[in-house]
Structures are given as C-alpha cells and as structure tokens.
Amino acid sequence: MSGKSEWIDFTAGRNWLAVRKTLRVYRQRWNAMLNIIRRPVPHAVLSWRYLLPRQSPAVKLHRQVLLRAWPRFPRIVWFLIALCNYSLWYAFFSWRYMYRACRRHGATLRKKRGIVQRTQLVHLFELAWMHGIPPHFYYLYRLYDYPKDNWLDFIFTHELPQWHLVMSPKAARHSHAFLRDKQYFSQTLGEAGLPVIETLARYRNGQRVDESVLFQEKSLFLKPRQGSRQSGCYVLFYYPGEGYALVSTRVDDDDAGIPRAIHGKAAIVRAVTNLASHCQYIIQPLVRNHAWLSSYVELDYAISIRLVTAMIGHVATTVSATLEIPLPPGFRYVHPMPIDIDSGHLSLPLTISPAPETLDSPAKLAGQTLPAWMEMRRVAEQAHGFCPDIRSVGWDLALGERGVIVIEGNFNWVVSEHQLVDNGLIQCFYETF
C-alpha cells in the first residue's frame, strides 16, 4: 500500500473516532435533557410572592435560583424546560404528591398536634400550587409550626443542584475537580497536613486487580474515584478465622449487578474486577469508630459527621453539622442528629417521624458532647480554603480510632437534614447577591 493510501486510511480512522466521540457527547446531553424534562418535581420554587415588592432576602434567593437555573443553557432552553416541568407538576404530579403526603403523615399530625386533615390539605395545596414545593416538606420541616410568610425561609431538596450552582456562580473547574476527584482530594489535603485516609491502590478501567492488595488480613473500603453519597461504595470485611466478605454500603446499590454480599476470594476478585471495568476505583483502609462512639453505636465502620462550611465575608465558617446514624437494614437511610456548632452538643431532630424503636443510639447520645469537635471545625474550615470560590461545601468527616479524618467534600450536599431544628441555614447565603 502506498504512503498516500496509508495516510488516507489513518485520517479516516481518526475522523471516525472523532465522530463517535461527538455522537456520544450529544447522546449524553439528550439523555440529560430528557431526565430534566421528565422530572416529577419542580426544579425550583415558583412562588406568587416573587411578584410582590419588598420581600425578604430568602424569597429573593429562591427567585434567583429559578431565574438563573441551568446556567449553561440558552434562556430559550430554560423557558422550554420550565414550561414542561411546571406543566407536568401542576397538571398531574402535585395532586399525586399531596395525596401521598397526607395519607402517610396526616393521621399522625392530627393525633400529635390536633391539626385536622382538612386543614392539612389546604396547607398542602397552598404549598404545592402557590409555591411549587413538594408537599412532604410540610411535615419534614414542620411548616405547620411556622407562619406562612416564613415557609420560604427554608432551602428545599428539590431545588438541588440548581441552588448550589446559582450560589457559586464563579466556581472554577479546578475547585469542582478538587471535590469530585477523591484521589486528588486526599492527595491535596494530605500534602497540606490535614488528616485524610491513605490510598492503598487505584484501579483504572480494565486493570487487573492485585489479590495481595485486597487480601491483607484487614478490612478495606472501596469507592469510585469520582462519586458522591456512597454510590458504588463497598466494604471488604475481614473476619479472622472466617475469611472475607464484600458488602455494599447501600442496600439498593446494584451499579455493577453484584449481590448484596459476596464471600470467597475468587468471587470477590471477579466482583472488584467487574466494578473497576465501569469506572476507576480506589482502595483505602476501613476507618473504625472512635472508642467513645463505639460505646453508643454498634457498627463495623465509622459513621459520618456531615459538617457544612460557607464562605461568609471571604472566611470559611461552620454553619451546620449533623451526626448520621445509619438505619438497618442496608443502611441506605440515616437518622441525623443535629450538632450545636458552638459546643458540639448532640440533640434529637424535631421531626414528626422519630427514630425507629429498635434504634436506641440517638436517645443515648442526646445531650452528649462530641469529642474533638473544635478540631473537626478547624479541619473543615481549613479544607474549604482550597476551593474558596465555592459558596458552601458539605464535608464528610469521621471520628476514627486515631482522631478526626476528612473523608470527602461535596458540592451538591443535601440540605434537608441540616434544617430539622430551625430555618437558620438559608441565612449564610444572604450576601451572595
């Protein structure tokens, strides 16, 4: 074959790869657009109070989130998404969610507070139709205890991730990469002298899994290099005299189609190889609970302490924190216990749904002071200094056997569990605009 024909074949191959990559990008964008349009709940609060003058800073923030949502899309796309989304909400989904919320919590609220279900339905209608807020927040945030003018003094989960995107309009790519890439995150903080978890190994897509790394006669933690909320995370437990067991940290975690628990070295190697074929995985030692926590919570691995820092006056400040006790079975859900940010005292959340009767840890922990609390604040606030252009960060910390450990930071952190006592969280965003 001549040099010219070889050159033509090579160029054609490169062009075909470029076409495939472009098609894949557009297919991902199309699927993302369909997911946005099909979403059953609104993407932001749509309140009639936006039309009134002299509204509170909280109302103005919700309005900005609505108007500045989907910042990467042209405004005509923003309009079409909003038109489809809110049309589905008002025509169908709002009624369905009102019925579900009242059916699940209505009788309990009537029994505890004496609020009849007819009154509850009127409030649910006002919440869903006058403000575009899913009705279950009426019970979760105890909005029945607040005047209607204060209902928008909360941040609602259905506004995520648009809330965090709008609150950090100048966030740079490297700041997002710092929080998203777990290996880069640990390396950066470790070099700064902050306590992080050591990375034992990293497996790229299709890389062979080294058995000597997995089976060291100690328990390990496996997680995707990029991810959040424990999606795709697994614990490799080692039981002396019994062997190893690979267990998902979430009961519904079937990312790679593997069972809830896997026993035997050969089966575990195949499962980890399968996981690593989907995305990059990192392996770290399993962090155990501090002796103080172990005396209250019986769990084989450290529970998370969710601490939120916000840039207030260009200074990272702790604004909220909770201790999250996993709920069996599967530990998919947690029972959050608010932490007083000044003293580190633990308290029970004010919610219509108390902790399960089989879980006695919250009652025992209530009123106790979390050890090394000021150290946790210092570590999280110092870590926020590596991404100061991000308005707020939700940090996952652990109180391990040797002290405080930074697990990860989250840009799109969950807001609901930090508002189960009061509605003060939104105040840390008042100076954004």
FIKE-101677 format. One record per residue (C-alpha): residue in three letters; residue number from 0; x, y, z. Coordinates in steps of 0.5 Angstrom, whole numbers. Example, Ala and Ser with C-alpha at 12.3 -4.5 7.8 and 13.67 -1.06 7.14 Angstrom:
<pts>
+---------+-----+-------+-------+-------+
! residuo ! num !    c1 !    c2 !    c3 !
+---------+-----+-------+-------+-------+
!     ALA !   0 !    25 !    -9 !    16 !
!     SER !   1 !    27 !    -2 !    14 !
+---------+-----+-------+-------+-------+
</pts>
This chain:
<pts>
+---------+-----+-------+-------+-------+
! residuo ! num !    c1 !    c2 !    c3 !
+---------+-----+-------+-------+-------+
!     MET !   0 !     0 !     0 !     0 !
!     SER !   1 !     3 !     7 !    -2 !
!     GLY !   2 !     4 !    12 !     3 !
!     LYS !   3 !    -2 !    16 !     1 !
!     SER !   4 !    -7 !    11 !     2 !
!     GLU !   5 !    -4 !     9 !     9 !
!     TRP !   6 !    -5 !    17 !    10 !
!     ILE !   7 !   -12 !    17 !     8 !
!     ASP !   8 !   -14 !    11 !    12 !
!     PHE !   9 !   -11 !    14 !    18 !
!     THR !  10 !   -14 !    20 !    17 !
!     ALA !  11 !   -21 !    17 !    16 !
!     GLY !  12 !   -20 !    13 !    23 !
!     ARG !  13 !   -18 !    19 !    27 !
!     ASN !  14 !   -25 !    22 !    24 !
!     TRP !  15 !   -29 !    16 !    25 !
!     LEU !  16 !   -27 !    16 !    33 !
!     ALA !  17 !   -28 !    24 !    33 !
!     VAL !  18 !   -35 !    23 !    30 !
!     ARG !  19 !   -36 !    17 !    35 !
!     LYS !  20 !   -34 !    22 !    41 !
!     THR !  21 !   -38 !    27 !    38 !
!     LEU !  22 !   -44 !    23 !    38 !
!     ARG !  23 !   -43 !    20 !    45 !
!     VAL !  24 !   -43 !    27 !    48 !
!     TYR !  25 !   -49 !    29 !    44 !
!     ARG !  26 !   -53 !    23 !    46 !
!     GLN !  27 !   -51 !    24 !    54 !
!     ARG !  28 !   -53 !    31 !    53 !
!     TRP !  29 !   -60 !    29 !    50 !
!     ASN !  30 !   -61 !    24 !    56 !
!     ALA !  31 !   -59 !    29 !    61 !
!     MET !  32 !   -65 !    34 !    57 !
!     LEU !  33 !   -70 !    28 !    58 !
!     ASN !  34 !   -68 !    27 !    65 !
!     ILE !  35 !   -69 !    34 !    66 !
!     ILE !  36 !   -76 !    35 !    63 !
!     ARG !  37 !   -79 !    28 !    66 !
!     ARG !  38 !   -77 !    30 !    73 !
!     PRO !  39 !   -84 !    29 !    77 !
!     VAL !  40 !   -82 !    35 !    82 !
!     PRO !  41 !   -80 !    42 !    80 !
!     HIS !  42 !   -73 !    45 !    79 !
!     ALA !  43 !   -74 !    51 !    83 !
!     VAL !  44 !   -79 !    54 !    88 !
!     LEU !  45 !   -84 !    58 !    84 !
!     SER !  46 !   -88 !    63 !    89 !
!     TRP !  47 !   -93 !    68 !    88 !
!     ARG !  48 !   -89 !    72 !    93 !
!     TYR !  49 !   -84 !    74 !    87 !
!     LEU !  50 !   -89 !    79 !    84 !
!     LEU !  51 !   -89 !    83 !    91 !
!     PRO !  52 !   -85 !    89 !    93 !
!     ARG !  53 !   -80 !    89 !    99 !
!     GLN !  54 !   -79 !    81 !   100 !
!     SER !  55 !   -75 !    78 !   105 !
!     PRO !  56 !   -68 !    76 !   103 !
!     ALA !  57 !   -70 !    69 !   103 !
!     VAL !  58 !   -75 !    70 !    98 !
!     LYS !  59 !   -70 !    74 !    93 !
!     LEU !  60 !   -65 !    68 !    94 !
!     HIS !  61 !   -71 !    63 !    91 !
!     ARG !  62 !   -73 !    68 !    86 !
!     GLN !  63 !   -65 !    68 !    83 !
!     VAL !  64 !   -65 !    60 !    84 !
!     LEU !  65 !   -71 !    60 !    79 !
!     LEU !  66 !   -69 !    65 !    74 !
!     ARG !  67 !   -61 !    63 !    74 !
!     ALA !  68 !   -62 !    56 !    74 !
!     TRP !  69 !   -59 !    51 !    68 !
!     PRO !  70 !   -54 !    57 !    67 !
!     ARG !  71 !   -50 !    53 !    61 !
!     PHE !  72 !   -57 !    53 !    57 !
!     PRO !  73 !   -59 !    59 !    53 !
!     ARG !  74 !   -65 !    62 !    56 !
!     ILE !  75 !   -70 !    59 !    51 !
!     VAL !  76 !   -68 !    52 !    53 !
!     TRP !  77 !   -69 !    55 !    60 !
!     PHE !  78 !   -76 !    57 !    58 !
!     LEU !  79 !   -78 !    51 !    55 !
!     ILE !  80 !   -75 !    46 !    61 !
!     ALA !  81 !   -79 !    50 !    66 !
!     LEU !  82 !   -85 !    50 !    61 !
!     CYS !  83 !   -85 !    43 !    61 !
!     ASN !  84 !   -83 !    42 !    68 !
!     TYR !  85 !   -88 !    46 !    72 !
!     SER !  86 !   -94 !    44 !    67 !
!     LEU !  87 !   -93 !    37 !    69 !
!     TRP !  88 !   -93 !    39 !    76 !
!     TYR !  89 !   -99 !    43 !    76 !
!     ALA !  90 !  -103 !    38 !    72 !
!     PHE !  91 !  -101 !    31 !    75 !
!     PHE !  92 !   -95 !    30 !    80 !
!     SER !  93 !   -97 !    36 !    85 !
!     TRP !  94 !  -104 !    32 !    86 !
!     ARG !  95 !  -101 !    26 !    87 !
!     TYR !  96 !   -96 !    28 !    92 !
!     MET !  97 !  -101 !    32 !    96 !
!     TYR !  98 !  -105 !    25 !    97 !
!     ARG !  99 !   -99 !    21 !    99 !
!     ALA ! 100 !   -96 !    26 !   104 !
!     CYS ! 101 !  -103 !    27 !   107 !
!     ARG ! 102 !  -104 !    19 !   107 !
!     ARG ! 103 !   -97 !    18 !   110 !
!     HIS ! 104 !   -97 !    23 !   116 !
!     GLY ! 105 !  -104 !    26 !   116 !
!     ALA ! 106 !  -106 !    22 !   122 !
!     THR ! 107 !  -100 !    22 !   126 !
!     LEU ! 108 !  -100 !    30 !   126 !
!     ARG ! 109 !  -107 !    30 !   127 !
!     LYS ! 110 !  -106 !    26 !   133 !
!     LYS ! 111 !  -100 !    29 !   136 !
!     ARG ! 112 !  -102 !    37 !   134 !
!     GLY ! 113 !  -109 !    37 !   133 !
!     ILE ! 114 !  -109 !    39 !   126 !
!     VAL ! 115 !  -115 !    36 !   122 !
!     GLN ! 116 !  -113 !    33 !   116 !
!     ARG ! 117 !  -118 !    38 !   112 !
!     THR ! 118 !  -113 !    44 !   115 !
!     GLN ! 119 !  -107 !    40 !   113 !
!     LEU ! 120 !  -110 !    39 !   105 !
!     VAL ! 121 !  -111 !    47 !   105 !
!     HIS ! 122 !  -104 !    48 !   107 !
!     LEU ! 123 !  -101 !    42 !   102 !
!     PHE ! 124 !  -105 !    46 !    97 !
!     GLU ! 125 !  -102 !    52 !    98 !
!     LEU ! 126 !   -95 !    50 !    99 !
!     ALA ! 127 !   -95 !    46 !    92 !
!     TRP ! 128 !   -99 !    51 !    88 !
!     MET ! 129 !   -98 !    57 !    91 !
!     HIS ! 130 !   -90 !    56 !    92 !
!     GLY ! 131 !   -88 !    50 !    87 !
!     ILE ! 132 !   -86 !    46 !    93 !
!     PRO ! 133 !   -87 !    38 !    94 !
!     PRO ! 134 !   -92 !    37 !   100 !
!     HIS ! 135 !   -88 !    33 !   104 !
!     PHE ! 136 !   -84 !    39 !   106 !
!     TYR ! 137 !   -90 !    41 !   110 !
!     TYR ! 138 !   -88 !    35 !   115 !
!     LEU ! 139 !   -81 !    34 !   114 !
!     TYR ! 140 !   -79 !    42 !   116 !
!     ARG ! 141 !   -85 !    42 !   121 !
!     LEU ! 142 !   -88 !    48 !   117 !
!     TYR ! 143 !   -95 !    48 !   121 !
!     ASP ! 144 !   -91 !    51 !   126 !
!     TYR ! 145 !   -89 !    57 !   122 !
!     PRO ! 146 !   -93 !    63 !   119 !
!     LYS ! 147 !   -94 !    62 !   112 !
!     ASP ! 148 !   -90 !    68 !   111 !
!     ASN ! 149 !   -84 !    64 !   113 !
!     TRP ! 150 !   -85 !    58 !   109 !
!     LEU ! 151 !   -79 !    60 !   104 !
!     ASP ! 152 !   -74 !    61 !   110 !
!     PHE ! 153 !   -72 !    54 !   108 !
!     ILE ! 154 !   -68 !    51 !   103 !
!     PHE ! 155 !   -71 !    45 !    99 !
!     THR ! 156 !   -68 !    39 !    97 !
!     HIS ! 157 !   -72 !    39 !    90 !
!     GLU ! 158 !   -68 !    46 !    89 !
!     LEU ! 159 !   -62 !    42 !    88 !
!     PRO ! 160 !   -57 !    42 !    85 !
!     GLN ! 161 !   -59 !    49 !    82 !
!     TRP ! 162 !   -59 !    52 !    89 !
!     HIS ! 163 !   -51 !    51 !    89 !
!     LEU ! 164 !   -50 !    52 !    82 !
!     VAL ! 165 !   -53 !    59 !    83 !
!     MET ! 166 !   -50 !    60 !    90 !
!     SER ! 167 !   -43 !    59 !    87 !
!     PRO ! 168 !   -43 !    63 !    80 !
!     LYS ! 169 !   -36 !    64 !    80 !
!     ALA ! 170 !   -33 !    57 !    82 !
!     ALA ! 171 !   -27 !    55 !    78 !
!     ARG ! 172 !   -26 !    48 !    74 !
!     HIS ! 173 !   -21 !    46 !    79 !
!     SER ! 174 !   -25 !    47 !    85 !
!     HIS ! 175 !   -30 !    43 !    82 !
!     ALA ! 176 !   -25 !    38 !    81 !
!     PHE ! 177 !   -22 !    38 !    88 !
!     LEU ! 178 !   -28 !    36 !    91 !
!     ARG ! 179 !   -30 !    31 !    85 !
!     ASP ! 180 !   -24 !    27 !    85 !
!     LYS ! 181 !   -23 !    23 !    91 !
!     GLN ! 182 !   -15 !    21 !    90 !
!     TYR ! 183 !   -13 !    29 !    88 !
!     PHE ! 184 !   -17 !    31 !    94 !
!     SER ! 185 !   -14 !    26 !    99 !
!     GLN ! 186 !    -7 !    28 !    96 !
!     THR ! 187 !    -8 !    35 !    96 !
!     LEU ! 188 !   -10 !    36 !   103 !
!     GLY ! 189 !    -5 !    30 !   106 !
!     GLU ! 190 !     0 !    35 !   103 !
!     ALA ! 191 !    -3 !    41 !   107 !
!     GLY ! 192 !    -2 !    37 !   113 !
!     LEU ! 193 !   -10 !    35 !   114 !
!     PRO ! 194 !   -12 !    28 !   117 !
!     VAL ! 195 !   -14 !    24 !   111 !
!     ILE ! 196 !   -15 !    17 !   109 !
!     GLU ! 197 !    -9 !    13 !   106 !
!     THR ! 198 !   -10 !    11 !    99 !
!     LEU ! 199 !    -7 !     4 !    98 !
!     ALA ! 200 !    -9 !     2 !    91 !
!     ARG ! 201 !   -12 !     5 !    85 !
!     TYR ! 202 !   -15 !     1 !    79 !
!     ARG ! 203 !   -16 !     4 !    72 !
!     ASN ! 204 !   -22 !     1 !    68 !
!     GLY ! 205 !   -20 !    -6 !    66 !
!     GLN ! 206 !   -14 !    -6 !    70 !
!     ARG ! 207 !   -12 !   -13 !    73 !
!     VAL ! 208 !   -14 !   -13 !    81 !
!     ASP ! 209 !    -8 !   -15 !    85 !
!     GLU ! 210 !   -10 !   -20 !    90 !
!     SER ! 211 !    -4 !   -18 !    95 !
!     VAL ! 212 !    -7 !   -11 !    96 !
!     LEU ! 213 !   -14 !   -14 !    97 !
!     PHE ! 214 !   -13 !   -19 !   102 !
!     GLN ! 215 !    -8 !   -16 !   107 !
!     GLU ! 216 !   -12 !   -19 !   113 !
!     LYS ! 217 !   -15 !   -13 !   115 !
!     SER ! 218 !   -22 !    -9 !   113 !
!     LEU ! 219 !   -22 !    -5 !   107 !
!     PHE ! 220 !   -26 !     1 !   104 !
!     LEU ! 221 !   -27 !     1 !    96 !
!     LYS ! 222 !   -30 !     7 !    93 !
!     PRO ! 223 !   -30 !    10 !    86 !
!     ARG ! 224 !   -25 !    16 !    84 !
!     GLN ! 225 !   -31 !    20 !    83 !
!     GLY ! 226 !   -38 !    20 !    86 !
!     SER ! 227 !   -42 !    22 !    92 !
!     ARG ! 228 !   -47 !    20 !    97 !
!     GLN ! 229 !   -44 !    13 !    98 !
!     SER ! 230 !   -46 !    11 !    91 !
!     GLY ! 231 !   -42 !     5 !    89 !
!     CYS ! 232 !   -38 !     4 !    95 !
!     TYR ! 233 !   -36 !    -3 !    98 !
!     VAL ! 234 !   -33 !    -5 !   105 !
!     LEU ! 235 !   -29 !   -11 !   104 !
!     PHE ! 236 !   -29 !   -14 !   111 !
!     TYR ! 237 !   -24 !   -19 !   114 !
!     TYR ! 238 !   -26 !   -24 !   120 !
!     PRO ! 239 !   -21 !   -27 !   123 !
!     GLY ! 240 !   -22 !   -35 !   122 !
!     GLU ! 241 !   -28 !   -34 !   117 !
!     GLY ! 242 !   -25 !   -30 !   111 !
!     TYR ! 243 !   -27 !   -24 !   107 !
!     ALA ! 244 !   -34 !   -21 !   105 !
!     LEU ! 245 !   -35 !   -16 !   100 !
!     VAL ! 246 !   -41 !   -12 !   102 !
!     SER ! 247 !   -45 !    -6 !    99 !
!     THR ! 248 !   -46 !     0 !   104 !
!     ARG ! 249 !   -53 !     1 !   101 !
!     VAL ! 250 !   -58 !    -4 !   100 !
!     ASP ! 251 !   -60 !    -1 !    93 !
!     ASP ! 252 !   -53 !    -1 !    90 !
!     ASP ! 253 !   -53 !    -5 !    84 !
!     ASP ! 254 !   -49 !    -1 !    80 !
!     ALA ! 255 !   -45 !    -7 !    77 !
!     GLY ! 256 !   -50 !   -12 !    78 !
!     ILE ! 257 !   -47 !   -16 !    84 !
!     PRO ! 258 !   -51 !   -19 !    90 !
!     ARG ! 259 !   -51 !   -15 !    97 !
!     ALA ! 260 !   -45 !   -19 !   100 !
!     ILE ! 261 !   -40 !   -24 !    97 !
!     HIS ! 262 !   -36 !   -29 !   100 !
!     GLY ! 263 !   -30 !   -32 !    98 !
!     LYS ! 264 !   -23 !   -29 !    95 !
!     ALA ! 265 !   -24 !   -32 !    88 !
!     ALA ! 266 !   -31 !   -29 !    87 !
!     ILE ! 267 !   -29 !   -22 !    91 !
!     VAL ! 268 !   -24 !   -21 !    86 !
!     ARG ! 269 !   -29 !   -22 !    80 !
!     ALA ! 270 !   -33 !   -17 !    83 !
!     VAL ! 271 !   -28 !   -12 !    84 !
!     THR ! 272 !   -25 !   -13 !    77 !
!     ASN ! 273 !   -32 !   -12 !    75 !
!     LEU ! 274 !   -33 !    -6 !    79 !
!     ALA ! 275 !   -27 !    -3 !    76 !
!     SER ! 276 !   -29 !    -4 !    69 !
!     HIS ! 277 !   -34 !     1 !    70 !
!     CYS ! 278 !   -30 !     7 !    73 !
!     GLN ! 279 !   -24 !     8 !    77 !
!     TYR ! 280 !   -24 !     5 !    84 !
!     ILE ! 281 !   -19 !     7 !    90 !
!     ILE ! 282 !   -18 !     2 !    96 !
!     GLN ! 283 !   -17 !     5 !   103 !
!     PRO ! 284 !   -16 !     2 !   110 !
!     LEU ! 285 !   -23 !     2 !   113 !
!     VAL ! 286 !   -24 !     7 !   118 !
!     ARG ! 287 !   -27 !     5 !   125 !
!     ASN ! 288 !   -31 !     9 !   130 !
!     HIS ! 289 !   -27 !    12 !   136 !
!     ALA ! 290 !   -28 !     9 !   142 !
!     TRP ! 291 !   -33 !    14 !   145 !
!     LEU ! 292 !   -37 !    13 !   139 !
!     SER ! 293 !   -37 !     5 !   139 !
!     SER ! 294 !   -40 !     5 !   146 !
!     TYR ! 295 !   -46 !     8 !   143 !
!     VAL ! 296 !   -47 !     6 !   136 !
!     GLU ! 297 !   -45 !    -2 !   134 !
!     LEU ! 298 !   -43 !    -1 !   127 !
!     ASP ! 299 !   -37 !    -4 !   124 !
!     TYR ! 300 !   -34 !     2 !   120 !
!     ALA ! 301 !   -34 !     9 !   122 !
!     ILE ! 302 !   -41 !    13 !   122 !
!     SER ! 303 !   -41 !    20 !   118 !
!     ILE ! 304 !   -41 !    27 !   121 !
!     ARG ! 305 !   -44 !    32 !   116 !
!     LEU ! 306 !   -41 !    39 !   117 !
!     VAL ! 307 !   -42 !    45 !   113 !
!     THR ! 308 !   -38 !    51 !   112 !
!     ALA ! 309 !   -40 !    57 !   108 !
!     MET ! 310 !   -35 !    63 !   106 !
!     ILE ! 311 !   -38 !    69 !   110 !
!     GLY ! 312 !   -34 !    75 !   109 !
!     HIS ! 313 !   -29 !    71 !   105 !
!     VAL ! 314 !   -28 !    67 !   111 !
!     ALA ! 315 !   -30 !    60 !   111 !
!     THR ! 316 !   -34 !    59 !   117 !
!     THR ! 317 !   -38 !    53 !   120 !
!     VAL ! 318 !   -46 !    54 !   119 !
!     SER ! 319 !   -49 !    47 !   121 !
!     ALA ! 320 !   -47 !    40 !   123 !
!     THR ! 321 !   -50 !    33 !   124 !
!     LEU ! 322 !   -48 !    26 !   126 !
!     GLU ! 323 !   -51 !    21 !   122 !
!     ILE ! 324 !   -53 !    14 !   125 !
!     PRO ! 325 !   -54 !     9 !   119 !
!     LEU ! 326 !   -61 !     5 !   120 !
!     PRO ! 327 !   -62 !    -2 !   119 !
!     PRO ! 328 !   -63 !    -6 !   114 !
!     GLY ! 329 !   -58 !    -4 !   109 !
!     PHE ! 330 !   -56 !     3 !   112 !
!     ARG ! 331 !   -59 !     6 !   106 !
!     TYR ! 332 !   -62 !    12 !   110 !
!     VAL ! 333 !   -59 !    15 !   116 !
!     HIS ! 334 !   -62 !    18 !   123 !
!     PRO ! 335 !   -59 !    25 !   123 !
!     MET ! 336 !   -57 !    28 !   130 !
!     PRO ! 337 !   -56 !    36 !   130 !
!     ILE ! 338 !   -50 !    38 !   133 !
!     ASP ! 339 !   -49 !    45 !   136 !
!     ILE ! 340 !   -44 !    49 !   132 !
!     ASP ! 341 !   -41 !    52 !   138 !
!     SER ! 342 !   -41 !    47 !   144 !
!     GLY ! 343 !   -41 !    40 !   140 !
!     HIS ! 344 !   -47 !    38 !   144 !
!     LEU ! 345 !   -52 !    33 !   140 !
!     SER ! 346 !   -59 !    33 !   140 !
!     LEU ! 347 !   -65 !    30 !   137 !
!     PRO ! 348 !   -68 !    32 !   131 !
!     LEU ! 349 !   -75 !    36 !   131 !
!     THR ! 350 !   -79 !    32 !   126 !
!     ILE ! 351 !   -86 !    28 !   126 !
!     SER ! 352 !   -82 !    22 !   125 !
!     PRO ! 353 !   -78 !    20 !   131 !
!     ALA ! 354 !   -72 !    14 !   130 !
!     PRO ! 355 !   -74 !     7 !   130 !
!     GLU ! 356 !   -76 !     4 !   137 !
!     THR ! 357 !   -70 !    -1 !   135 !
!     LEU ! 358 !   -65 !     4 !   135 !
!     ASP ! 359 !   -63 !     7 !   142 !
!     SER ! 360 !   -57 !    10 !   140 !
!     PRO ! 361 !   -60 !    17 !   139 !
!     ALA ! 362 !   -63 !    17 !   146 !
!     LYS ! 363 !   -57 !    15 !   149 !
!     LEU ! 364 !   -53 !    21 !   145 !
!     ALA ! 365 !   -57 !    26 !   146 !
!     GLY ! 366 !   -54 !    31 !   151 !
!     GLN ! 367 !   -47 !    29 !   150 !
!     THR ! 368 !   -41 !    33 !   147 !
!     LEU ! 369 !   -38 !    30 !   141 !
!     PRO ! 370 !   -30 !    29 !   143 !
!     ALA ! 371 !   -25 !    33 !   138 !
!     TRP ! 372 !   -31 !    38 !   136 !
!     MET ! 373 !   -27 !    44 !   135 !
!     GLU ! 374 !   -21 !    40 !   131 !
!     MET ! 375 !   -27 !    38 !   126 !
!     ARG ! 376 !   -29 !    45 !   125 !
!     ARG ! 377 !   -22 !    47 !   124 !
!     VAL ! 378 !   -20 !    42 !   119 !
!     ALA ! 379 !   -26 !    43 !   115 !
!     GLU ! 380 !   -25 !    51 !   115 !
!     GLN ! 381 !   -18 !    50 !   113 !
!     ALA ! 382 !   -20 !    45 !   108 !
!     HIS ! 383 !   -25 !    50 !   105 !
!     GLY ! 384 !   -19 !    55 !   103 !
!     PHE ! 385 !   -17 !    50 !    97 !
!     CYS ! 386 !   -24 !    52 !    94 !
!     PRO ! 387 !   -26 !    59 !    96 !
!     ASP ! 388 !   -30 !    61 !    90 !
!     ILE ! 389 !   -35 !    55 !    92 !
!     ARG ! 390 !   -40 !    58 !    97 !
!     SER ! 391 !   -41 !    52 !   101 !
!     VAL ! 392 !   -39 !    45 !   102 !
!     GLY ! 393 !   -41 !    39 !   105 !
!     TRP ! 394 !   -36 !    36 !   109 !
!     ASP ! 395 !   -36 !    28 !   111 !
!     LEU ! 396 !   -32 !    27 !   117 !
!     ALA ! 397 !   -30 !    21 !   121 !
!     LEU ! 398 !   -28 !    21 !   129 !
!     GLY ! 399 !   -24 !    15 !   128 !
!     GLU ! 400 !   -20 !    11 !   133 !
!     ARG ! 401 !   -14 !    16 !   132 !
!     GLY ! 402 !   -18 !    22 !   132 !
!     VAL ! 403 !   -21 !    27 !   126 !
!     ILE ! 404 !   -21 !    24 !   119 !
!     VAL ! 405 !   -23 !    28 !   113 !
!     ILE ! 406 !   -27 !    23 !   108 !
!     GLU ! 407 !   -29 !    28 !   102 !
!     GLY ! 408 !   -32 !    34 !   101 !
!     ASN ! 409 !   -39 !    35 !    97 !
!     PHE ! 410 !   -41 !    41 !    92 !
!     ASN ! 411 !   -48 !    39 !    92 !
!     TRP ! 412 !   -49 !    37 !    99 !
!     VAL ! 413 !   -56 !    35 !   102 !
!     VAL ! 414 !   -60 !    41 !   106 !
!     SER ! 415 !   -66 !    38 !   109 !
!     GLU ! 416 !   -62 !    34 !   115 !
!     HIS ! 417 !   -59 !    41 !   117 !
!     GLN ! 418 !   -66 !    44 !   118 !
!     LEU ! 419 !   -69 !    39 !   122 !
!     VAL ! 420 !   -69 !    44 !   128 !
!     ASP ! 421 !   -69 !    51 !   125 !
!     ASN ! 422 !   -69 !    55 !   119 !
!     GLY ! 423 !   -63 !    59 !   120 !
!     LEU ! 424 !   -59 !    55 !   115 !
!     ILE ! 425 !   -61 !    60 !   109 !
!     GLN ! 426 !   -58 !    66 !   112 !
!     CYS ! 427 !   -51 !    64 !   111 !
!     PHE ! 428 !   -53 !    65 !   103 !
!     TYR ! 429 !   -56 !    72 !   104 !
!     GLU ! 430 !   -50 !    76 !   102 !
!     THR ! 431 !   -49 !    72 !    95 !
!     PHE ! 432 !   -52 !    77 !    91 !
+---------+-----+-------+-------+-------+
</pts>
